[in-house]
Amino acid sequence: MVPSTFVPIHQSEHILHERFVDADEAATVLSVHPKTLQRWSRQGVVPAHPIGEGRRKYWRYLVSELEAWLRERTAQTASQAG
């Protein structure tokens, strides 16, 4: 198991720390299957952070990045429809 890793998030004058989540938890945030999320990660579709070397990698995600990606994608879809 890969240990949790934290990165600083600057918000106002406070620094918060956000932990990386695994594919299962990130897939829940996006309402997709974990295998779909892993495929998107390999293809560079979603913001993802590979951990490990070689062909097999563990993918980790920041929920804030996924939420921002989802908002951007939703806005693009809405502007194309309108």
Stockholm file with secondary structure:
# STOCKHOLM 1.0

chainA/1-82         MVPSTFVPIHQSEHILHERFVDADEAATVLSVHPKTLQRWSRQGVVPAHPIGEGRRKYWRYLVSELEAWLRERTAQTASQAG
#=GR chainA/1-82 SS CCCCCEEEEEETTEEEEEECBCHHHHHHHHTSCHHHHHHHHHHTCSCCEEESSSSCCEEEBCHHHHHHHHHHHHHHHHHHHC
#=GC SS_cons        CCCCCEEEEEETTEEEEEECBCHHHHHHHHTSCHHHHHHHHHHTCSCCEEESSSSCCEEEBCHHHHHHHHHHHHHHHHHHHC
//
